[in-house]
Structure formats: structure tokens, C-alpha cells
Amino acid sequence: MTELRALLQEKQIQKAVVIDDVFDDAPRPDELDHGDWATFFDDLGNDDHDTLEALFPGFKDTDTADLRESQDFVNVLWGNRQRLPAGPIGTLFRDYENTNATERAEVEGLVQTLEKLGLTCARIGRDPSAEAVDANLIVIDLFLGRNQTGDDMERAIARARALVAERAENPPLVILTSRSPRLNENRDAFRDKAGLLGSTFRVASKSDLGKDGALEAMLLRLAHHYEDAKRVAGFVHAWDSGLNEARERFIRVLRRLDLSDLAQVRALLLDFEGERLGEYLLDVADRVLQHEIEDDDDTIAAALELNKIDLDKYPAPHLTGTPDLQDLVHRMVFLHRDRLRLSEDNGKPVLQFGDVLRWKKEGEEVYGNDVCLAVTPACDLVRGGAERVMLLAGKLEELQPRDWSYKAGPVRTAIIILPEEGRRWIKWNLKDVRTLGWEELDGLLGEGQRLIRIGRLREIYAIEIQEMLLADLGRIGRPANMPVPFRVSVSLYYVDTASNARKLEIREIESAACYVGRDHDSKPVHRLVLTERDCDQIEQALKTLEENSVHNSARPSLEAVKSDQGFFARFERGEIDMSPESGTKYIKGTDNKIYAAINRGQELEEGNTVTGDSRKAAIIVKVTDIPEESDE
């Protein structure tokens, strides 16, 4: 606690705000029961009507249905509860007061924890308050409303968005919480709609936050990496602002083009090249806009700041890897599908350099996995200078973690995302080069024909493959594909005294990922990454596991694990290496003890007999690859 308190002061995290409808000044009309309203009005006497008329002028002349919907009337009743008859007013508010008291006590526990850490903490309900504007930490309920409707969630999103919108370069930390079981399914939508950064955003249920040490552990992680998170925020903000300014500069240049300029471009260049004006200008726009972005000093400065982040100390992910990084690589490698419409003639593709074509066997209805890449030089394609088109053959393969490789061979396109089919990669065969004449190609290419265009590689990626094929001059320098996550399921076991596998007593692992990258020698590296919550519960479960419950061979390892914080830090940082293929890899600690056996793609169930060195492990982690779902 003392360490965290000092860290929060060092990072200047001094003011917190807890936003929850339990702190509302009065209930909302839709939170009061219609039956209780009826009883309330029925039980009022003549003197009570006179009192209410004095408190709320016009009461006697207003229909009860309108009074039930009036927030002003509810405020009057709530503020004058002591002056009104106990029977009717108690009937109307009893359910709200009881529920609110219980829920408020739970939230007050969070407030007290924050105050013990030296933070000034404001309590705010649904209505906006100036107290929240400069808060360094925001704890907000997913639903700002007792009925937990969609409107209640949108209200919370709008509040969070308003609080971070003007602080893009210095964002507050945000913890989203709720007692609702819908918290996890709505967390991503909340983050994205509110414009929150993943590095400053955390999600936990109210019951989890109320557990001893849970809120402190979350704040410790957030505070440790707050400066780096602000660097990321600065880059995103600089990019956002720089993109708008670059767009304005680019539009000014583009507006200067006159029809006469375009006519000269066509007459002196495009007619000879055989290229269409729209596609050519879009190519020009791509490159000029990129130049303008590179001209933005703030964007470059923010990018330089990112270099200061010490990624060796990165935290465990709060939400494990999704296929989003795979999608980013796909976008880096391929042009958008809609761009290809610019190279069509009445709906029929006009072949371009880098086009990826997919074959359908004669007489079959479904396109197969055979593909080819147009590698004829671009100038020969657009001018029709080549008598035959050169095509490099390849094959679509299912994308698995073992296939994400950084080696030079086999020649590959790391990922292609096909609508309704999902993620694949393409294995190119440099020994299988085909040529087709223009008439033959024209008869094969088109929707429903034997050849269909499924994408186009960006120029640098197409050139790399072309160079490998034609000159074997080595790789063209290009951005390396990012390490990407693949979904996996994880189960945890220990070995009992009879050498049988027993499940570790933890909640089900929420989500896990296998990140695939490379080492210095370009060999594939597969790492298991778990969320903060899962890391915490594994640590707690192992520390409470009794020594006499485990196999004799595992007891030294279990004792060592309990005292070795470095082991749990490896889970935190995602430094748990796995076998790229099916197999077992051992994680060792001090004195060469086997701390963990990472069992990938192998059968292991409750009660199975455990043999070999796995019996020496304090924990057995069973990892199962989950097939990727098709992208709709």
C-alpha cells in the first residue's frame, strides 16, 4: 500500500472520480414502480394534497400520469420526505432506497480504498459535474441508470467520451465496472465509442474490485506504465491532428488541378501507358498524402517519443490478443478490395501487376485453393507490351500459428483475409511459373469464370516476390510483419500424490492468446499471453495450494514457485514460450527446478496419469489452438 501510494504521487495521479447512478441526488421517475405510485396517490389525505400543492404549485390540477413522469415532482418528493406522511412516501421510495443503499455501500468501499491511497475522490451521479473534468482516475459504471438499458449505457459512454475528449495528450486512467453480467460483452464497444486508449483502460466487475487487494493491484499496473501510456496517447493525438492538417494541405494541392492539366496527363502519359485516369490519380493521391503526413513535425516528434518506451517492462495485456493485428498486416500487404473497381471494364477485371487470381477447376462450382500472382512488369501490362502474361503459381493454406514465419522460405504472403472464409496465407512456388496469352486470359477471367481476382498486393510486396522469382536478388526492404496473436484455450492442472492430473481451483481462463514472432535468427517464437486477471488468479491459486496435495516430485518446485516472484512476472509479461508444434516445453527456475510444463496440442484431462518430467512441475498448462472463425 505504501509503495502504491508513493507511486501514485510520483505519477501525479492525485484526483479520482467515481461516477455511478447510486450517487444521484434523487431517483428517476422510471425507477419507481407504477404500483407504488398508485398506492402513494391513493393514500394521500386532504392535508397531504394541500402540502404538496404548496411544495409543487399546480399539483392538484396536474394529472397523476403526468406527475409520475415529472423529474421535478420526484425531486420535490425526495427532498421533502421528512415533511410528507411516512406511509405513502415510504411505499413509493422503499424499494429504491433499499436497493440503492446496498449498491451504494459496495461503491463506497471503492471510494474508501481510493482515499486510503491518498487520492481525493469525488462522488458523481448521472448529471455532469465540473469535479470530474480534471480527474486523473475515472471509475465509471457501465450503466448510468438502475434499469441498465441501452440508453443507460450510451449515457455512460457519452460521459466518458466528454471527459477524455479534451485531454487526448494527457488522458486519465479509466476503470469500467458494473454488477451486470453484460460487462465483458460490452467492454470493447464502450472503449471504442468513448475513444479510450487500451493502455489506460481497465475492466472489472464490482465484486472483483471489492476483493482484497484487487483495486490496488490494478492501479499499481496502470501507474507503473502511465508515462508510456501517455506517450502512446500523444502519438495517437498527433497522428489524428496531423492527418487532418495533411488532408487540408493535400486538398489545396488537388484543387489546383484543372481539367486542362488532366487532359495533358492523359495525352502525354496515360494514353501511352494504357492506364486509366481515375486509378492513376488515386495512386498519386496515396503518395502525396503520405508525403504530407511525413511533413508533420508533431507526428514525427510523437513517433520519436515512442522510442523511449522500455518494452522489456511491458505489462500483461488486460484483454488478450485479438486477430486485430492480423488484420493490420493484411491491410499493410493488400489494397482495399473496393480499390480494384477502378481497374474493371464493365465489371470485368483489367489485370494489373500484383493481382492475385484464384482458380476454379473445369466443371466445378467452387473456387479451389490454387492461386496465381501477376508478375509481368506493370508497364508491360498497362501498355499491352507483353504478348503473354507471366503468372506465379501458389496455394492458399489455412493460417495456423506455426505458419507465421519470418524465414526467407518458403516464399509467402503472410496473410490474406477472404470474405466468408477467414484468414489464410499463400505459399508461392518459384518453380511453377505459367504464362497466358491475352485472349486466353480474357476468356478465363471474370465473375463465375475459371479465374477470379481476390486481391492485389501493394507494390512493394509484389515487387519483392517478383524479384525473388526473376533475379534472386534477395528481399526488398519492407516493414516486417508484426507478431500477431492466435486464440488458444488454456486449462491448468497440478499433479496429485497418485500422479494424476487435477484441475487448479480457479475461475475459467477468460481469454488467452499465442503470439507468434521471431528471434534474432528468424526462428519462430510462440509465446503464451494471459490477461492480468488470469495472471493474478494463477498466482493466488498456486500460493494457496497445499504441499501435501501434490506429487512428491513436484513439491520442491511448488515451494520455489511460491517464493519466486520472477516466475509470476513472466506470466505478467507474456514471456512463457511454447512449442511451435504439438509438444511439451518446460519452464525452469532456480536450481533448474521445473516450474511449469506447457503442454500444447496434447490430450490431458482430469484424472489422467501424468508421467515423466511433467510430474516435477508445480503447474501444467494445457494449451489448445482454437480454429479461426470466418470473417463475415
N, C-alpha and C positions, 0 to 999 in steps of 0.2 A: 504493500500500500504506500509506504514511504517513497519507494523508488518511482512508482507511477505518479504520485503527487508532484515529485520534483521534475519528472519528465514533462508533465503537462504544463508546468510553469515555464520550463525551458523552451517548449514549443509554442508558448503564448496561447495555449488553449485554456482560457480562463472563464469564459461565459457559456453556459448551456441553456437551452430552452427545451422544455418538454411540451409538445403540442398534442393534446388529446381532448376529446369531447367531454371527458369526465370533469374537466376544469371549466366547462361552460358556466356562465353566470345564472342561467335558467334553462329548463328543458325546452325542447322544441315541441310545437303542437302535435306533430306526427309521432312523437314518442310517448304520448299519453293515450291510454286505452279509451275507445269510444264508449264502452260500457261504463267506465268510471266517470266519464263526462256526464252521461245520462244520470247516474246516481248523484253526482255533485249538484247538478241543477235541480233535481227533484227534492233534495234535502235542504235546500236554501229556504229560510224563512223570510217574512216581510222585512224584518230589520236587516237581514243579510242583504236583501236587494237594495235597501237604502244605502248600506255601507258600500256596496260595490258601485252604485251609481256615483257616490262621492269620489271613490277611488278611480273609477273609469267612466267619465261622463259619457252618456249615451248607452249605458249598459242595458237599461230597461227597454229601450227602443230597438235594440240590435237582436237579430235572430240568433238563437243558440248555435246554429250550424256555422254562422259567421264568426261567433265568439270562439268556437273550437279551433278555427283556423288562424286566429289572430295571435301573432307573436307578442304584440303589445299587451293584450289581455293576459296571456300566460305570464308575462313578466310582472304584471301588477299582482296577479295571484301569488306568484312565487315570492315576490318581495314583501308581501303583506301576510304571509302565512300565520304569523302570530296574532294578527288582528281579526282573522276570519275564523268562523266556527270550526273546531277541531274535527268534527265528524265528516262533513263534506270535503274539507280541504285535505284531510288525511286520506280519504278514499281516492281522491284524484291523484295525489302525488306519492302515495306509499310505495307502489311498485317501483317507480323511478328512483325514489330516494334509497330504497334498499339495494337495488342493483347498482346504482351509482356509487354508493358508499363502499360496496365490496370491490368494485373495479377501481375506484379512486385509491383505496388502500394499497392495491397492488402497484399502481403507478407511483404512489408516494414513496414506496420502497426504493424505486429507481432514483427518485429525486434526492432522497436522503443519502444514497450511495454517492451520487454526484457531488453533493455538498460536502460529504466527508473527504472527498478528494480535493477539496479547496476550490471547487467551481461555484461561481454564482449561478444559481439556477432559477429560471423564470417558469411559471406555470401558465400556459395559454390554452384556451379552448378553440372553438371553431372560428371565432371572429379574429381578424388580423390585429396584430399588436406591434407597436414600434419596438417593444422589448426584444423581438426576435431578429431584428434587422442585422445586428452586429454580433450575433451569437457565433461562437467558434464550433459548437457542437449542437446539432439538432436531433432530438429523439422525437419521432412523429409516428402517430398511429396510421395504419393503412386505411382505416375508415374513420373519417371525422363525422360520426353520426352513429347513434345507438342501433339503428336498424341495419347498418352495414350494407347499404345499397350501392349500386354503381355510381350514383350521384355523390354518395359519401366518399367513395374512393377518388373520384375526379376532384372533389373539393380538396382532399389531402394532396393530390398531385399538383394542383394549381398553387397551393400554399408553398410547397417545397420549391416549385419552379420559380415563384416570385422571390423567394429568399436567396436563391443561388444565382439568379439571372444577372444581377449587378455585381457579382463577386466572382466572375469567371476566372480571374487570375489568382485569387486567394479564396478558394471555396471552403465552406465549412464542412466538417465531418457530419455525415448523416447516418443515423441508425433508424431503420424502418422496423416497426414492431406491430404486433396485433395479437389478440387472443383467438382470432379466426383461423380455422384450418386452411383457408384460402390464401394465407400469407405467401407461401412459397410459389404458388402458381401465378401470382400477380406481381412478384418482385421485379422481374425483368421489365414488364410493362411500366411499372411505377418508375424505375430508374430511367428508362429511355424517354418517357413522356415528360418527366421532371427535368431532364437534362443533367443528370447526375453522373459523375465520374465513378467508374468501378473501383478505383483506388481510394476513394473517400467515402464509400457507401458500404454499409453492412446491414444484414437482415437477421433478426432473431425474434422468436415468439416471446411474449411477455413472461410466460412460465420459464423459458430458458434464461432470459435476462435476470429473473429473480433468483436463480440458483447462486449459491455462494461462490463468489469469485468470477462469475461468467462475464458480467459487465466490465469488471476490471481487466480481465484478460483481453477482451475485445478492444478496449481503449488503449491498452498497452501496445497492441499491434498497430493500431491506427496512428498513435502518436509517434512511434518509432519511425514510421515511414511517411510522416506528414510532409516533411520538406520535399521529399522525392515526388510525392503525390501532387504537390503544388507546382513542381517543375512540369509534370505531365499536363496539369491544368493550364499552365502558361503556354505550352506548346499548342494544345487544342485551341485555346483562345486566339493565339497569334495566327494559327492556320485559318481559323474561321474569319477573323478580321482581314487577314492578308488576302484570303480568297475573294472576299467582296471587293477589296480595293483593286486587286489584279483584274477581276472581271470588269470593273469600271474602266480601267486603263485599256483593256483589250477591246471593249466595246467601242471606245473612242476611235481606236485604230480601224476597227472593222467598218465603222460608219463612213469612213473616208473613202471606201471603195465605191467607185461609180460603175454604172453599167458599162461604160466605155472601157474601164480598166478590166472588167471581167471578159469583155469581148476580146481584148488583146491577149489576155491569158489563154483564152481558148484558141485563138488564131495562131499564136506564136508558140504554144506549148501543148495544149491538151489535144488538139486535132492530130498532131504528130504522134503524141504518146498514146492516143486512143483511150484516154481516161475521161471520166465524166466530171463535170464542173462541181456538182454537189459533193462528191466523195473527195475530190482534191481539196476543196475549201475546208472541209471538215478535218482533213489531215493537217492543213496549215493551221487551223484554229487550235487543234490539240497542242501543237508545238509552240505556238506563240503564247497561248495561255500558260503553258508550263514555264516559259521564259519569264513571263510577268510574275508568276508566283515566286520564282527563284530570285526576283529582283526585290522582294520584300525584306527589308532589314530585320523587322521584328520576328518574322518567321525563322530566318536564319539564326538570329540570336537565341530564340527559344529552342531551336534544334540543338544548338551548342550546349545549352543548359542541360539537355537530356544526357549529354556525355558525362555529366558529373554524378549520375546515379550509379551507386555501387550495387550492381545486380547480383553480386555474390551474397548479399544480405536480403534478398527479396523475400517477402512473406509468403506463407502458404496462401493459395487462392481462396477467396471467400466462396466463390462459385467456381467449380472446376471447369476445365476447358470445354468449350463447345466447338462444333465444327466451324465457327466463325472465322478462325484463322485459315482453315482450308479454303473457305470462300474467298478470303482476301487474296490468297495465292492464285486461285482461279481467275480473279479479276485482274491480277497483275499479268497473267500469261495470255488471256484471251480478250479480244474485243467483245463488247456487248453484242448480243445477238441482234438487237434492233439495228445496229450499225450496218449489218450485212444487207439490209434492204436497199442501201444506196448502190449496191452492185448487183442489181437484178434488172432483168429486161422482161417486163410484163409478167413478173412473178417467177421468172426462171433465173437461177443464179448465173452471173457472169464471173467466171473463175478468176481469182486473184491469188497472188503469192501468199502462202501461209494458210490457205483454206484447208480445212480438214474435212474429208469426204468419207462417207460411210457406205459400205457395200451391202447390197441385198442379193442373195443368190437367186439365180433364174428360177422362176416358178414359185418362189416363196413370198409370203406376205410380210414377214417381219425382217427388219434390218438386223444383220448379224454383228459380230464383234470385229470384223475386218474393216480397217480404215486405211486411208492414204492421205499423204500431205503433198500439196502442190509446191514443188521446189524449183520449178523453172524460174529463172530470174524475172523479177517483176516487170522490168522494161520489155522483155520479150512477150510477156503475157498481155500487157496493155496495148502493145503495138501489133500484136499478132505476128511478131517476128519469128517465133519458133514454129516449125512445121508440126512438131509433136510436143505434147506437154509431159514433163517428167514428174512422176508420182512416186513418193517413197511409201512403201507398204508398212503397216503397223497393225497392232491389235489392241482392242480395248480390254483392260483387265480390271477385276474387282479391286478396289482400293482397300488394302489392309495395312496395319501399322508396319509390318515387315517390308512393305513396298515403298515406304517413304525413305528414299536413299539419296545420299549426296555423292555417291561414286560416279565416275565418268561413264561407266557402262552398267547395264545396257542403256543405250540412248533412249531417253524417255521424255515424255511430257508429264510432269508430276501429278497433275490433276485436271480433269475435265468434268464439269457438272452438267449432267444431261437431265432435262425436264422429265419427271416421272420415272427416271431410272436411277438417279442419285449420283454418287461420286465414283468415278473411275480414273484410271491412269492409262497412258498409251505407251506401249513398248514398240519402238521403231526398229525396223530390221534393215540395217545398212546394206545387207546383201540381197535385198529384194526391191529392185528399182524397176518401175514399169513406165511405159510411155503409151500415150493415146493420141491419135490424130484428132483434129478439131471436130470433124464430122462425127467420128465415133464418140467423142466425149459429149457432143451436143445431144446425141441420141440416148446417152446413158444418164445424163444429169437432169435432175428436176424432181419435184414432189411426186412420189409414187413410182418414180423410175428406179433403176438399179443403183444409182448413186444419188445421195442426198448430202447437202452441206450441213454440217453440225456445228461448225465454229470456224474462227480464224485466229491463228496465233498472232500476237503482237510481233512487230517486225523483228525485234532483237532476238526473240525466242525462235522465230522461224529461220533467221539467218544463222543462228548457232547450229541448228540441225542441218541446214544447207551446207555450211562449211565442213561439218563433220563428214558429210556424205561426199562432197566434191573434192575437198583438198586435204582433209585430215589435218587441218592447221591448229587443232586444239580448240578449246572452248572460247567463245566470245565472252568478254567480261560482262556479266549481268548480275542483278541482285540475286543472291542465293535465296532459295525457297525457305520461308520461315519454318521453324519447328512447329508442328501442328499437333493438336490433341485428337485422340480417338477414344470414344466412350468405352469404358470397361465396367464390369461389376466386380465388387470386392466382398469377400467373406473372410472372417478372421477366426482362427482356431488356436487352441493350445493342446498339448499332448498330456493326457491324464496318466495316472500311475500305472494303468494297464496298457499303455502305448496306443490308446485310441484317441482319435481327434474329437475335441469338444469345442463347441462354439463359444467364443468370448462373449461375455454378457454386455453387449452394447446395443444401442438402437441401430436399426438398419442403416448402412452407409448411404448417405443421401445421394451422392454422385461422385464419380471418380473418373479419371482420365489417364490415358497413356500418352505422354508427349514423346514424339519421335523427332530426334535431331541427329547430330553427328558429332564425332570427336575430332581431334586435331588431324587424325589420319583419314578423315571422311568415312570412318566406320559408323554404322548406325548405332545410336544410343536410344534406348527405350526407358522412360522414367515414369514411375507411378506418382500421381499427384492427387492429394486428397484435400478436402476443404478444411478450414480452421476448426469447425465444429467436430469433424471426424477425427482430426489430429488430437483434439482435447479429450474426446471420449475414449480413444485408444489408450492415451496416457493414463487416464484415471482408472480404466479397467485393468490395465497391467499392474498399476500400483496397488490395487486392492485384491489382486489375485493371490490367494494363499499358496505358500510354497509347498505345503503338503498335498495340494490338489494337482500338482504337475509331476511329470515323469522325473525320476532321479537324474537323468542325463540333462534335463532342461533347467534344473534348479540353480546351478551356478549362473547360467545365462539370465534367468529371471531376476536373480538378486542383483546382477550387474546392471541390467537394463533399468531397474528401479532407481538407481543412483546415478545413471549416466544421462544427464540432460542433453548431451550431444546427440544421442540416438533419436530422441523425440524432435530435436531441431532438424534432423534430416527429413523426417516426415513433413515438418513445417515448411521446409524449403523445397520440397519435391525432389530430394536427392536419392530416392530409392530406385536403384537400377533394376531392370528386369531383363530376362532373356528375350531377345528379339523373336525367337520361335517358342514353341511349346517346350517347357522345361522348368527346372528349379534353380534359382540363384540365391546364394546365401549372403546375408548382410552380417558382417562380423564387427565386433567391437574390441574392447580392451582384452588383452591376453588371448586374442584370437578366438574368443567365445562367439558362438553363433547366436546372434540376437534374433534374427528373423530368417525364415525361409520363404522366399517369394515364389509361389507355385503358380505358373501360368499355363493355362490350357490343359490342365491335368485333372483327373477325377479325384475329388476329395469331398466326403460328406461326413456328417455327424456319425460317430461310431466306427468309422473306417480305421483299420490298423495303420499306424504310421511307422515307417521303417527308416533305417539309415541315419544320416546326419540330421534329418529333419526332426528327430526326437530330441536333439540337443537345443533346438530353437525355443526361445521364450514365446514366440508367436509365429504362426504360419498364416501367411497372407495368400489367399486363393484369388487369382485374377482371371477373369473370363472376358474375352473380347466380345463386344456387342456389335452385330452387323449394323452398318449404316443404313438409315431409312432413306427412301427415295425422296428427293426434293420435288415438292409439288410446284 
